[in-house]
Amino acid sequence: MENEILLGVAGLPVLHSKSPLMFEAIFKTLKLKGSYIRLCAKNAEEIARIFRELKFNGMNITAPFKEKIFHHINFPSNDAKALGSVNTVIADNEALRGENTDIFGVTEPLLLRLKSLKGKNCLVLGAGGAGIAAAYGLRQNGADVIILNKFQEEGQGAAKKTDSRFANLYMLSSLIKDADVVINTIPYEAGSLDISNIKKGAIFFDATYKKSHYRNLAEGLQFSFIGGEEWLIHQGIHACRHFLNFCPERQLLENALNQQKENPSIISLVGFMASGKSSTGVALAQRLNFDFVDTDAIIENKMNMTIREIFEKFGEEKFREIESSVLLELSDRKNLVLSCGGGIILREENRKFLKEKTIPFWLYTSMEETLKRVNDDSRPLLKNISSSEELNVMFERRKNLYASLYGTLIVSTEDPTKTAELIYEEIRLSL
C-alpha cells in the first residue's frame, strides 16, 4: 500500500467539502488505489508540514488559506504569482508546486452559457482569494469587472491586482441594475445582500455550495442562478489534471456530488496510538451532549481482561475478531462519540463500517510527538518494537488505511479539550 495516492483538501472549516466525493469517483474510474481526505488546519504552516510528513501527492486549498499558503510554495505558476493565491498544491519531489484552478471554476460555467465574456459587465462581490481569482479570470476573458467589497483597502488592492475597478459594497443596489454577471464570493455566514434590482436575464453565480441565500430568488426576479457546485466541479477538473494528469468528464463529478448521503449520527475518532482519542472523545461527547464509547474499554469489560492480557492469551487475531463484533453491535446507536483502538482499521469490514456508518475524524500526531506520549506498558503491540524506526514502519503500514476512510484529519494537541473544540466547530459549521 506504500504507493497509494494521497490527496486532500485543507481549510477551516473543511468538513463541508464535497471534494472527497469527486475524487473517490475519479479513483474508481481510473482503477487507482488512493484516498482523498479533509485537513482541518490551524494555519498555513501546519498545512505545509502535514503535506510533507504524510507525503501527500497533492492538496486542494480552500478558505481561509489560499493566500497564506502561497508563501510556502516553491514553484508557483504564473497565474498563482499574479494572484498571490494558490488553491492547488502538487508535490514536486521535496518541493511544493502551486496552481490556481479557481480561474476555471469561474469562467468555464459562464462560457457554457455565454458565447463570450468579452465586454460583459461583471460584478464580483468580495475581495478574498476566491473573489480575486474570479475577477482575474473574467478580465482574462475580456470582461469589464467591478469588485465590490466592504473594506476599501482590501477591495482596492484586489482591483489593482486584477486590473479591475473597485466600488464599496453599499453601491451594489445601483450597480447591479446594469450587470450581466454577478459573482458572489461572500460566505453564507456573512448574511444576505439585497439583489432585488438585478437585471432580468442576468447570471448570478454563488461560489458557496453549502447553502445559498439567492437560489430561491431566481424565478421571482427572473435571473439565471449558478450554484457553487459548478465552480467546485470545474476547478476540480483542472486540479485533477495537475494531480493525476487526467481530466475527468463533468458528468462523472456531477453524479458523484448527487450521491451524497444523509450524515450519520456517530462521530468516530481513529488514529495511531497515543493520539488522544479517548480523552478527546470524552470532551467532545460532553460538548455535543452525546454518549461516549471506547472500543478498547468495551472489550476489556466484556472479557474481564486488559487489552495486553487478551493479546498475550489469545493473540492479535482473536482480539481483532472481538473488536469487529463490538463495532457491529454499535451500528444502531445514535448521537454517539466512538473512540477506536489504533488498529481497528486493519480489518476491511471495520473500515467499511467507519466510512459508511460514522463521520470519521483522524487524530494525528507526528512520530516525534507520538514517541513522547508513548510511555506506558499498556500497549501490547509495543512489546515487540525496539526502536522508533520500527514504530514508524507500523504507522506507515496503517497510514493509508486511516486515509481510506475519507475522513477529516485534525492534528491532536496536548490539550484534548482544544482538539475536541476544533471537531465540535467543524460539526457545528458544516452539518
LORO-10394 format. One record per atom (N, C-alpha, C): z negated, x, y negated. Coordinates in pm, whole numbers, padded with zeros to 5 digits, always signed. Layout:
ZXY ...
***
This chain:
+00000+00082+00121 +00000+00000+00000 +00000+00085-00126 +00005+00219-00110 -00005+00308-00224 +00112+00291-00320 +00230+00253-00270 +00349+00245-00353 +00372+00106-00411 +00275+00018-00400 +00291-00115-00457 +00299-00107-00608 +00375-00200-00665 +00393-00204-00811 +00276-00278-00873 +00221-00222-00979 +00112-00286-01051 +00153-00310-01196 +00162-00437-01233 +00194-00479-01369 +00082-00567-01421 +00082-00593-01551 -00022-00679-01607 +00005-00716-01750 -00090-00790-01807 -00087-00828-01948 -00226-00809-02004 -00234-00747-02122 -00363-00722-02187 -00374-00802-02315 -00490-00862-02337 -00514-00939-02458 -00659-00981-02467 -00691-01056-02570 -00825-01111-02589 -00814-01236-02676 -00820-01355-02619 -00836-01385-02476 -00705-01364-02402 -00714-01370-02268 -00594-01347-02188 -00586-01437-02065 -00692-01509-02033 -00692-01593-01913 -00585-01702-01919 -00547-01742-02041 -00446-01847-02058 -00305-01800-02023 -00284-01669-02013 -00149-01615-01995 -00083-01668-01868 +00043-01710-01883 +00121-01758-01769 +00215-01651-01714 +00209-01532-01771 +00297-01424-01724 +00280-01394-01575 +00157-01400-01519 +00145-01375-01374 +00230-01469-01289 +00245-01594-01333 +00327-01689-01258 +00472-01642-01253 +00521-01594-01367 +00661-01549-01373 +00684-01427-01286 +00594-01329-01296 +00618-01205-01223 +00591-01219-01073 +00507-01312-01035 +00492-01337-00891 +00623-01390-00834 +00689-01478-00910 +00819-01530-00867 +00924-01420-00862 +00918-01328-00958 +01013-01215-00960 +00992-01125-00839 +00866-01093-00809 +00838-01009-00692 +00890-01073-00564 +00869-01204-00551 +00916-01274-00430 +01068-01271-00421 +01135-01292-00534 +01281-01291-00536 +01336-01155-00496 +01273-01050-00544 +01319-00914-00516 +01263-00858-00385 +01174-00939-00321 +01107-00893-00198 +01035-00760-00220 +00967-00752-00333 +00890-00633-00368 +00742-00656-00345 +00672-00552-00302 +00526-00558-00295 +00471-00522-00432 +00402-00616-00492 +00348-00588-00624 +00254-00697-00669 +00180-00668-00774 +00085-00764-00832 +00093-00758-00983 +00052-00867-01045 +00052-00877-01191 -00082-00940-01230 -00164-00866-01303 -00298-00915-01337 -00316-00923-01488 -00420-00994-01527 -00458-01000-01668 -00568-00896-01694 -00564-00835-01811 -00669-00742-01852 -00735-00796-01978 -00860-00837-01965 -00938-00881-02080 -00993-00754-02146 -00929-00711-02254 -00960-00581-02314 -01045-00597-02439 -01130-00498-02463 -01213-00499-02583 -01143-00431-02699 -01054-00335-02670 -00982-00263-02775 -00861-00193-02713 -00776-00137-02800 -00653-00071-02754 -00683+00054-02674 -00790+00125-02711 -00827+00246-02637 -00856+00212-02491 -00924+00101-02469 -00956+00060-02332 -00829+00026-02254 -00734-00038-02321 -00607-00070-02254 -00538+00056-02205 -00527+00156-02294 -00459+00281-02257 -00533+00353-02144 -00666+00349-02148 -00745+00416-02043 -00727+00348-01908 -00739+00215-01907 -00726+00141-01781 -00584+00155-01726 -00485+00153-01814 -00346+00170-01773 -00331+00298-01691 -00389+00406-01741 -00376+00536-01673 -00466+00546-01549 -00589+00496-01560 -00682+00507-01446 -00631+00431-01324 -00578+00313-01346 -00531+00231-01234 -00384+00254-01202 -00320+00341-01279 -00180+00378-01255 -00088+00257-01261 -00099+00182-01370 -00007+00070-01393 +00135+00123-01406 +00231+00045-01358 +00372+00075-01381 +00418+00021-01516 +00358-00088-01558 +00394-00146-01686 +00295-00253-01725 +00293-00285-01855 +00197-00385-01902 +00251-00454-02027 +00242-00586-02028 +00269-00663-02150 +00145-00661-02238 +00165-00666-02367 +00055-00666-02463 +00064-00791-02547 -00045-00864-02556 -00048-00983-02640 -00157-00968-02745 -00176-01074-02826 -00272-01067-02937 -00412-01034-02885 -00489-00955-02961 -00460-00901-03095 -00424-00753-03092 -00355-00706-02989 -00340-00562-02968 -00199-00506-02988 -00103-00589-03029 +00036-00541-03036 +00054-00428-03136 -00015-00436-03249 -00003-00329-03349 -00100-00214-03318 -00216-00248-03263 -00317-00144-03236 -00275-00053-03121 -00205-00107-03023 -00164-00024-02908 -00054+00074-02948 +00017+00045-03057 +00127+00131-03100 +00084+00277-03114 -00040+00298-03161 -00089+00433-03187 -00120+00510-03058 -00115+00443-02944 -00140+00509-02816 -00010+00533-02738 +00102+00499-02800 +00232+00511-02734 +00294+00648-02764 +00339+00715-02660 +00401+00847-02678 +00547+00836-02720 +00618+00738-02663 +00761+00725-02690 +00794+00580-02726 +00777+00541-02854 +00814+00405-02894 +00965+00393-02915 +01021+00277-02884 +01163+00252-02908 +01187+00241-03058 +01313+00240-03098 +01346+00227-03240 +01296+00096-03297 +01310-00013-03221 +01260-00143-03267 +01108-00140-03282 +01040-00081-03184 +00893-00071-03191 +00850+00011-03311 +00923+00119-03339 +00892+00202-03457 +00910+00122-03585 +01020+00048-03593 +01047-00030-03714 +00940-00135-03738 +00888-00191-03631 +00787-00297-03641 +00645-00243-03645 +00625-00122-03593 +00488-00071-03578 +00410-00155-03480 +00482-00211-03383 +00422-00309-03292 +00489-00299-03155 +00407-00307-03050 +00455-00295-02912 +00400-00411-02829 +00487-00475-02751 +00437-00579-02659 +00469-00547-02513 +00532-00431-02490 +00569-00391-02355 +00546-00241-02341 +00457-00203-02248 +00426-00062-02224 +00474-00025-02085 +00545+00087-02076 +00601+00132-01949 +00550+00272-01918 +00509+00293-01793 +00466+00426-01751 +00585+00520-01746 +00568+00638-01805 +00673+00740-01806 +00607+00871-01766 +00590+00890-01634 +00507+00998-01581 +00366+00982-01638 +00314+01081-01709 +00180+01070-01767 +00182+01008-01906 +00301+00986-01959 +00315+00934-02095 +00334+00782-02093 +00325+00720-02212 +00344+00576-02228 +00465+00552-02318 +00556+00469-02270 +00673+00430-02348 +00652+00288-02399 +00691+00261-02522 +00666+00130-02582 +00793+00060-02629 +00802-00069-02599 +00914-00152-02643 +00859-00278-02710 +00947-00347-02784 +00909-00478-02838 +01014-00580-02798 +00981-00662-02699 +01075-00762-02649 +01053-00899-02712 +00953-00909-02802 +00931-01035-02873 +01053-01073-02956 +01129-00973-02998 +01250-00998-03077 +01342-01093-03001 +01361-01066-02872 +01447-01151-02789 +01381-01285-02758 +01247-01283-02750 +01175-01407-02728 +01199-01509-02837 +01225-01461-02958 +01253-01549-03072 +01401-01584-03080 +01486-01482-03079 +01627-01505-03113 +01706-01573-03002 +01680-01540-02876 +01763-01594-02769 +01749-01746-02752 +01627-01804-02757 +01620-01951-02751 +01692-02019-02867 +01688-01956-02986 +01758-02013-03102 +01909-02005-03084 +01958-01893-03032 +02102-01875-03015 +02159-01962-02902 +02072-02012-02814 +02117-02109-02715 +02148-02244-02780 +02090-02266-02897 +02106-02395-02966 +02199-02384-03088 +02203-02268-03148 +02286-02246-03267 +02392-02141-03235 +02512-02160-03283 +02617-02061-03256 +02585-01927-03320 +02518-01933-03434 +02484-01812-03507 +02362-01837-03594 +02288-01731-03623 +02176-01740-03716 +02214-01690-03855 +02335-01641-03869 +02378-01584-03996 +02374-01688-04107 +02303-01654-04214 +02293-01742-04330 +02195-01857-04315 +02129-01870-04202 +02033-01979-04182 +01906-01952-04263 +01854-02057-04323 +01727-02047-04397 +01612-02058-04297 +01534-01952-04284 +01428-01948-04183 +01293-01919-04247 +01193-01993-04203 +01055-01968-04243 +00979-01914-04123 +00902-01809-04144 +00814-01756-04040 +00671-01773-04088 +00592-01849-04015 +00454-01878-04053 +00362-01780-03982 +00296-01694-04060 +00208-01592-04003 +00271-01454-04010 +00187-01353-04039 +00237-01217-04060 +00175-01117-03963 +00130-01166-03847 +00079-01075-03745 +00193-01014-03666 +00160-00955-03550 +00261-00889-03469 +00375-00980-03428 +00343-01103-03389 +00448-01198-03346 +00534-01240-03465 +00471-01264-03580 +00545-01303-03699 +00640-01194-03746 +00593-01071-03743 +00677-00958-03783 +00797-00944-03689 +00773-00957-03559 +00883-00948-03462 +00983-01060-03483 +00933-01181-03513 +01022-01295-03537 +01109-01270-03659 +01047-01229-03769 +01122-01204-03892 +01226-01093-03871 +01187-00989-03802 +01276-00876-03776 +01398-00921-03694 +01373-00996-03588 +01483-01044-03504 +01577-01136-03579 +01522-01223-03663 +01605-01314-03742 +01690-01237-03842 +01630-01139-03909 +01705-01060-04008 +01814-00978-03939 +01786-00928-03819 +01887-00852-03744 +02009-00938-03713 +01987-01070-03709 +02095-01164-03681 +02150-01230-03807 +02115-01175-03922 +02176-01221-04047 +02112-01342-04112 +01994-01383-04067 +01927-01499-04126 +01858-01461-04257 +01838-01560-04342 +01760-01543-04465 +01616-01583-04432 +01521-01492-04446 +01386-01514-04393 +01281-01505-04503 +01192-01604-04502 +01072-01600-04586 +00951-01602-04493 +00862-01505-04510 +00736-01502-04434 +00628-01568-04518 +00565-01670-04461 +00455-01739-04529 +00323-01697-04465 +00229-01657-04548 +00102-01610-04495 -00010-01643-04593 -00129-01665-04539 -00245-01698-04622 -00288-01579-04707 -00281-01460-04650 -00326-01339-04719 -00206-01263-04774 -00206-01244-04905 -00089-01190-04974 -00055-01047-04931 -00154-00960-04925 -00126-00819-04893 -00063-00804-04755 -00119-00875-04658 -00065-00871-04522 +00077-00927-04519 +00097-01039-04588 +00228-01103-04590 +00334-01019-04658 +00298-00957-04770 +00393-00872-04841 +00430-00749-04758 +00331-00695-04688 +00358-00580-04601 +00455-00616-04490 +00436-00734-04431 +00526-00780-04324 +00667-00804-04378 +00675-00860-04498 +00805-00887-04559 +00881-00757-04588 +00809-00659-04640 +00871-00530-04670 +00921-00463-04542 +00840-00471-04438 +00874-00406-04310 +00998-00467-04247 +01022-00595-04271 +01131-00667-04204 +01246-00705-04297 +01241-00653-04421 +01345-00685-04520 +01354-00836-04543 +01238-00900-04551 +01229-01044-04574 +01164-01069-04710 +01152-01196-04745 +01078-01234-04866 +00941-01287-04826 +00851-01293-04923 +00715-01342-04896 +00683-01461-04985 +00608-01556-04931 +00551-01666-05009 +00415-01701-04950 +00327-01748-05035 +00196-01789-04986 +00209-01914-04901 +00120-01928-04805 +00127-02039-04710 +00118-02175-04777 +00054-02181-04894 +00043-02311-04962 +00179-02361-05012 +00280-02276-05010 +00415-02316-05052 +00494-02384-04940 +00433-02397-04824 +00505-02450-04708 +00567-02586-04733 +00491-02679-04791 +00540-02816-04805 +00666-02826-04890 +00683-02734-04986 +00804-02736-05069 +00917-02656-05004 +00885-02542-04945 +00989-02457-04887 +01048-02515-04759 +00969-02593-04686 +01014-02643-04556 +01127-02746-04571 +01143-02802-04690 +01248-02903-04714 +01388-02846-04690 +01405-02717-04718 +01538-02656-04708 +01554-02564-04586 +01452-02558-04502 +01455-02464-04389 +01536-02520-04272 +01623-02437-04217 +01696-02473-04096 +01612-02444-03971 +01531-02339-03981 +01448-02296-03868 +01309-02261-03919 +01206-02309-03849 +01068-02274-03880 +01006-02213-03755 +00954-02091-03768 +00888-02024-03656 +00739-02019-03686 +00657-02082-03603 +00512-02079-03624 +00447-01978-03530 +00381-01877-03588 +00309-01778-03507 +00159-01783-03534 +00115-01886-03607 -00027-01900-03637 -00097-01963-03516 -00206-01905-03468 -00271-01956-03346 -00313-02102-03358 -00311-02170-03246 -00351-02311-03239 -00491-02331-03296 -00581-02235-03268 -00721-02248-03308 -00738-02249-03460 -00637-02203-03534 -00646-02200-03681 -00625-02337-03743 -00587-02437-03662 -00567-02572-03713 -00421-02600-03743 -00393-02726-03780 -00254-02768-03802 -00216-02755-03949 -00086-02744-03972 -00030-02738-04107 +00050-02866-04132 +00066-02901-04258 +00142-03020-04295 +00291-02985-04295 +00365-03038-04199 +00509-03012-04194 +00588-03142-04215 +00526-03240-04278 +00587-03372-04292 +00716-03370-04374 +00737-03265-04455 +00859-03255-04535 +00972-03182-04464 +00956-03154-04336 +01059-03079-04264 +01193-03152-04265 +01300-03076-04280 +01434-03132-04288 +01475-03194-04154 +01538-03310-04159 +01587-03373-04036 +01690-03282-03969 +01675-03265-03839 +01767-03180-03766 +01728-03034-03762 +01621-02998-03835 +01575-02859-03833 +01514-02826-03697 +01500-02697-03672 +01435-02650-03548 +01297-02596-03582 +01196-02644-03509 +01059-02592-03524 +01024-02523-03393 +00996-02394-03401 +00970-02310-03284 +00823-02266-03291 +00742-02317-03197 +00599-02286-03196 +00571-02178-03093 +00523-02063-03139 +00504-01948-03049 +00393-01971-02948 +00295-02053-02982 +00184-02074-02889 +00225-02171-02779 +00182-02143-02655 +00217-02233-02545 +00094-02292-02477 -00026-02256-02524 -00145-02320-02468 -00146-02468-02506 -00137-02490-02638 -00132-02624-02694 -00048-02616-02821 +00000-02730-02869 +00074-02731-02995 +00033-02852-03078 +00016-02828-03207 -00013-02938-03299 +00115-03015-03334 +00232-02961-03300 +00357-03010-03358 +00453-03073-03259 +00432-03052-03131 +00525-03102-03030 +00546-03253-03041 +00437-03327-03059 +00445-03473-03061 +00497-03530-03193 +00520-03443-03292 +00572-03489-03421 +00724-03490-03425 +00787-03427-03328 +00932-03404-03333 +01012-03533-03341 +00979-03629-03257 +01058-03753-03255 +01045-03829-03385 +00922-03843-03434 +00900-03919-03557 +00961-03855-03680 +00954-03723-03689 +01007-03651-03805 +01151-03604-03783 +01205-03631-03667 +01346-03604-03635 +01384-03456-03648 +01301-03370-03588 +01338-03229-03579 +01338-03187-03433 +01401-03075-03403 +01405-03022-03267 +01288-02927-03246 +01217-02945-03136 +01098-02863-03108 +01128-02766-02994 +01090-02639-03014 +01097-02540-02907 +00954-02491-02879 +00912-02500-02755 +00776-02458-02719 +00767-02310-02691 +00645-02260-02694 +00621-02118-02673 +00659-02067-02536 +00675-02159-02439 +00716-02116-02305 +00852-02045-02310 +00940-02090-02400 +01072-02027-02408 +01063-01886-02464 +00975-01867-02562 +00950-01731-02613 +00900-01643-02499 +00802-01697-02424 +00744-01623-02312 +00851-01584-02211 +00937-01677-02177 +01041-01652-02077 +01139-01544-02122 +01187-01555-02244 +01292-01462-02289 +01238-01322-02316 +01116-01312-02369 +01060-01177-02383 +01029-01120-02245 +00992-01210-02151 +00961-01167-02015 +01083-01115-01940 +01198-01176-01964 +01322-01129-01901 +01349-00984-01940 +01331-00954-02069 +01358-00818-02117 +01247-00721-02078 +01123-00770-02071 +01014-00685-02022 +01040-00646-01877 +01087-00742-01797 +01118-00715-01657 +01230-00612-01644 +01323-00617-01736 +01432-00517-01736 +01375-00376-01751 +01274-00363-01836 +01212-00232-01856 +01122-00193-01738 +01051-00291-01684 +00959-00262-01573 +01031-00232-01442 +01129-00318-01409 +01187-00318-01275 +01338-00296-01272 +01397-00274-01390 +01543-00258-01400 +01615-00380-01343 +01562-00498-01378 +01615-00624-01325 +01597-00733-01430 +01702-00812-01453 +01694-00925-01546 +01694-01055-01467 +01579-01121-01455 +01573-01245-01377 +01645-01360-01447 +01689-01457-01369 +01750-01577-01424 +01644-01659-01497 +01685-01719-01607 +01592-01800-01685 +01534-01914-01602 +01617-01975-01518 +01572-02088-01438 +01460-02049-01342 +01466-01928-01289 +01361-01879-01199 +01226-01880-01269 +01223-01834-01393 +01097-01826-01466 +01052-01964-01513 +01146-02050-01549 +01110-02187-01586 +01045-02258-01468 +01103-02244-01352 +01047-02307-01231 +00908-02253-01201 +00889-02123-01221 +00758-02062-01195 +00652-02120-01287 +00686-02138-01413 +00589-02192-01509 +00556-02338-01479 +00651-02411-01426 +00629-02553-01395 +00544-02574-01271 +00519-02469-01195 +00443-02481-01071 +00294-02456-01089 +00249-02441-01213 +00106-02414-01235 +00021-02530-01184 -00084-02496-01111 -00170-02598-01051 -00295-02620-01135 -00368-02723-01098 -00494-02751-01165 -00593-02637-01140 -00669-02603-01244 -00763-02492-01232 -00877-02527-01136 -00909-02437-01042 -01024-02460-00953 -01155-02457-01032 -01262-02508-00970 -01392-02508-01038 -01488-02406-00978 -01434-02311-00901 -01513-02198-00852 -01467-02072-00926 -01561-02002-00986 -01533-01874-01051 -01578-01765-00955 -01486-01681-00910 -01524-01573-00817 -01525-01439-00888 -01622-01356-00852 -01633-01220-00904 -01609-01124-00789 -01505-01043-00801 -01473-00945-00698 -01473-00806-00761 -01472-00705-00678 -01470-00569-00730 -01537-00472-00636 -01522-00345-00666 -01577-00238-00584 -01729-00237-00592 -01791-00162-00505 -01938-00154-00503 -01993-00109-00638 -02110-00160-00671 -02183-00123-00792 -02112-00161-00921 -02026-00263-00915 -01958-00308-01037 -02033-00418-01110 -02151-00456-01058 -02235-00552-01130 -02203-00697-01102 -02144-00726-00986 -02102-00863-00957 -02219-00960-00948 -02324-00922-00880 -02437-01013-00860 -02511-01040-00990 -02545-00936-01064 -02620-00954-01188 -02536-01027-01293 -02407-00995-01298 -02318-01066-01390 -02303-01211-01349 -02294-01235-01218 -02279-01371-01168 -02396-01460-01203 -02517-01407-01192 -02637-01483-01229 -02631-01522-01376 -02598-01425-01462 -02592-01451-01606 -02481-01550-01640 -02366-01537-01574 -02254-01627-01601 -02285-01770-01556 -02348-01783-01440 -02383-01916-01390 -02478-01987-01487 -02572-01913-01541 -02664-01970-01640 -02589-02014-01765 -02494-01932-01808 -02416-01962-01930 -02329-02085-01911 -02273-02100-01791 -02184-02213-01762 -02258-02335-01711 -02386-02317-01679 -02465-02421-01612 -02403-02456-01477 -02359-02351-01405 -02303-02364-01270 -02407-02315-01169 -02385-02351-01042 -02463-02291-00934 -02415-02147-00912 -02502-02066-00854 -02466-01927-00824 -02484-01900-00676 -02386-01833-00616 -02393-01795-00475 -02346-01651-00461 -02418-01574-00380 -02381-01436-00348 -02350-01431-00198 -02228-01395-00162 -02190-01399-00020 -02278-01308+00066 -02312-01191+00015 -02398-01100+00092 -02536-01161+00115 -02589-01228+00012 -02722-01290+00026 -02719-01403+00129 -02611-01482+00129 -02598-01590+00228 -02595-01531+00370 -02519-01424+00387 -02508-01361+00519 -02643-01307+00566 -02715-01243+00475 -02847-01188+00512 -02943-01299+00552 -02940-01411+00479 -03027-01524+00513 -02986-01587+00647 -02857-01596+00666 -02804-01658+00788 -02840-01575+00912 -02831-01444+00899 -02855-01354+01013 -02998-01303+01019 -03073-01328+00912 -03210-01276+00901 -03213-01124+00921 -03114-01060+00861 -03100-00914+00868 -03039-00866+00736 -03062-00740+00704 -02995-00682+00587 -02849-00652+00623 -02767-00634+00520 -02626-00601+00543 -02615-00472+00624 -02696-00373+00589 -02692-00245+00662 -02726-00267+00810 -02827-00350+00838 -02867-00375+00977 -02755-00446+01054 -02685-00538+00986 -02575-00609+01052 -02464-00510+01089 -02431-00421+00995 -02329-00319+01022 -02370-00231+01140 -02497-00189+01140 -02543-00097+01244 -02547-00163+01381 -02584-00290+01385 -02599-00357+01515 -02468-00415+01567 -02388-00475+01477 -02268-00547+01521 -02136-00479+01480 -02141-00390+01381 -02019-00325+01333 -01953-00400+01219 -01861-00333+01154 -01797-00392+01036 -01711-00513+01071 -01640-00509+01183 -01550-00618+01218 -01626-00750+01232 -01743-00746+01298 -01824-00867+01313 -01874-00915+01177 -01915-00820+01093 -01960-00857+00959 -01848-00928+00883 -01726-00878+00893 -01614-00940+00822 -01585-01080+00874 -01605-01104+01002 -01589-01238+01058 -01690-01335+00997 -01815-01290+00990 -01921-01373+00931 -01889-01401+00784 -01845-01297+00715 -01812-01309+00573 -01703-01414+00551 -01600-01413+00634 -01491-01510+00622 -01539-01652+00647 -01627-01669+00746 -01678-01803+00776 -01764-01856+00662 -01841-01768+00599 -01923-01808+00484 -01834-01853+00369 -01726-01780+00346 -01634-01814+00237 -01572-01951+00261 -01530-01976+00384 -01467-02103+00419 -01563-02220+00398 -01690-02200+00425 -01790-02305+00409 -01809-02345+00262 -01766-02260+00171 -01784-02286+00028 -01664-02358-00035 -01562-02389+00045 -01435-02438-00009 -01447-02570-00085 -01544-02652-00051 -01558-02782-00117 -01657-02781-00233 -01714-02667-00262 -01813-02660-00370 -01745-02672-00506 -01818-02729-00601 -01770-02744-00738 -01867-02674-00832 -01815-02634-00949 -01899-02574-01053 -01987-02462-00996 -01919-02362-00942 -01987-02255-00870 -01939-02119-00920 -02034-02028-00940 -02002-01887-00962 -02030-01814-00832 -01928-01745-00781 -01935-01683-00649 -01923-01531-00661 -02031-01461-00627 -02029-01315-00625 -01992-01269-00484 -01887-01189-00475 -01834-01150-00344 -01864-01004-00311 -01885-00978-00183 -01902-00840-00138 -01778-00758-00169 -01796-00628-00188 -01686-00542-00229 -01569-00539-00134 -01593-00561-00004 -01486-00554+00094 -01429-00688+00135 -01464-00793+00063 -01421-00927+00104 -01270-00941+00101 -01205-00858+00021 -01059-00868+00005 -00984-00798+00119 -01055-00740+00214 -00988-00669+00323 -00917-00763+00420 -00963-00888+00427 -00900-00986+00516 -00804-01076+00437 -00687-01097+00494 -00584-01175+00426 -00629-01318+00398 -00701-01379+00495 -00744-01518+00474 -00843-01529+00359 -00923-01425+00337 -01015-01425+00224 -00940-01413+00092 -00839-01326+00090 -00759-01310-00032 -00689-01441-00067 -00637-01508+00034 -00569-01637+00013 -00666-01739-00046 -00786-01745+00009 -00887-01838-00041 -00921-01808-00187 -00950-01682-00216 -00992-01644-00351 -00882-01667-00454 -00759-01644-00414 -00647-01662-00506 -00618-01809-00532 -00625-01892-00427 -00584-02032-00439 -00698-02127-00473 -00821-02094-00431 -00932-02188-00445 -01031-02149-00554 -01011-02032-00617 -01104-01988-00721 -01027-01932-00840 -01099-01912-00949 -01046-01835-01063 -01109-01697-01051 -01033-01597-01003 -01093-01467-00974 -01101-01375-01096 -01216-01309-01109 -01235-01203-01209 -01267-01075-01134 -01194-00971-01165 -01213-00839-01104 -01300-00756-01197 -01425-00731-01157 -01514-00646-01236 -01485-00501-01201 -01447-00426-01302 -01400-00289-01278 -01489-00186-01348 -01518-00079-01277 -01581+00038-01338 -01503+00161-01295 -01500+00261-01381 -01432+00386-01346 -01506+00451-01229 -01440+00542-01160 -01504+00609-01047 -01625+00690-01095 -01614+00748-01214 -01727+00823-01270 -01848+00733-01289 -01824+00612-01342 -01933+00518-01364 -01986+00465-01231 -01898+00442-01135 -01940+00395-01003 -02035+00494-00938 -02002+00622-00945 -02087+00726-00885 -02224+00731-00950 -02232+00703-01079 -02361+00700-01148 -02447+00584-01097 -02379+00471-01066 -02453+00350-01029 -02493+00348-00881 -02417+00414-00797 -02445+00412-00652 -02559+00508-00623 -02679+00454-00610 -02795+00543-00591 -02896+00487-00492 -02849+00401-00401 -02943+00348-00301 -02880+00354-00162 -02960+00320-00061 -02910+00329+00077 -02880+00192+00136 -02861+00091+00050 -02837-00045+00099 -02689-00071+00128 -02603+00025+00095 -02459+00004+00111 -02414+00073+00240 -02386-00003+00345 -02360+00056+00477 -02239+00147+00482 -02135+00118+00403 -02014+00199+00411 -02031+00336+00346 -02139+00354+00267 -02165+00485+00208 -02222+00583+00309 -02268+00530+00420 -02331+00614+00522 -02236+00723+00572 -02106+00689+00580 -02009+00784+00634 -01927+00853+00525 -01971+00839+00400 -01898+00901+00289 -01981+01015+00233 -01922+01133+00228 -01999+01251+00189 -01957+01309+00054 -01851+01255-00008 -01806+01312-00134 -01744+01206-00223 -01733+01239-00352 -01671+01147-00447 -01524+01126-00414 -01460+01229-00355 -01319+01216-00317 -01302+01108-00211 -01393+01103-00115 -01384+01002-00010 -01409+00862-00066 -01501+00853-00162 -01527+00724-00226 -01403+00678-00303 -01337+00771-00369 -01216+00739-00444 -01104+00694-00351 -01095+00755-00233 -00996+00714-00133 -01021+00569-00091 -01149+00534-00071 -01184+00397-00035 -01141+00299-00144 -01167+00337-00271 -01127+00249-00382 -00975+00234-00387 -00903+00345-00372 -00756+00339-00378 -00700+00248-00270 -00765+00245-00153 -00721+00156-00045 -00741+00010-00083 -00841-00016-00165 -00874-00154-00200 -00811-00201-00331 -00771-00108-00414 -00724-00141-00549 -00614-00247-00548 -00512-00227-00467 -00401-00322-00463 -00443-00457-00406 -00547-00457-00322 -00597-00583-00266 -00670-00665-00373 -00749-00597-00457 -00811-00668-00570 -00702-00724-00662 -00601-00642-00689 -00494-00684-00779 -00413-00799-00722 -00403-00808-00589 -00321-00910-00525 -00372-01052-00548 -00494-01065-00601 -00548-01198-00632 -00488-01254-00760 -00415-01170-00836 -00355-01212-00964 -00463-01267-01058 -00577-01202-01059 -00689-01247-01140 -00695-01177-01275 -00816-01175-01332 -00839-01115-01463 -00936-01000-01449 -00894-00882-01491 -00979-00763-01485 -01064-00753-01610 -01193-00729-01590 -01286-00706-01701 -01364-00579-01671 -01369-00489-01768 -01446-00366-01750 -01594-00403-01754 -01664-00375-01646 -01805-00410-01633 -01892-00313-01712 -01971-00366-01803 -02060-00282-01883 -02195-00269-01812 -02280-00181-01865 -02412-00164-01806 -02499-00287-01827 -02467-00365-01929 -02542-00487-01957 -02466-00606-01899 -02513-00664-01787 -02440-00773-01723 -02426-00897-01810 -02520-00918-01904 -02509-01035-01991 -02388-01024-02083 -02354-00901-02123 -02235-00881-02208 -02107-00907-02128 -02105-00860-02005 -01989-00886-01918 -01976-01035-01893 -02087-01101-01867 -02086-01246-01844 -02037-01321-01966 -02074-01274-02084 -02032-01340-02208 -01881-01327-02228 -01826-01212-02194 -01681-01194-02202 -01608-01294-02112 -01658-01308-01990 -01597-01402-01896 -01613-01545-01946 -01731-01576-01996 -01757-01711-02049 -01659-01745-02161 -01637-01650-02253 -01545-01675-02365 -01402-01693-02315 -01363-01616-02215 -01229-01634-02158 -01213-01776-02103 -01312-01822-02031 -01307-01956-01973 -01308-02062-02082 -01395-02045-02180 -01407-02143-02289 -01277-02156-02369 -01215-02044-02399 -01097-02045-02485 -00967-02076-02411 -00967-02054-02282 -00839-02060-02210 -00821-02182-02121 -00930-02243-02078 -00916-02353-01982 -00939-02488-02045 
***
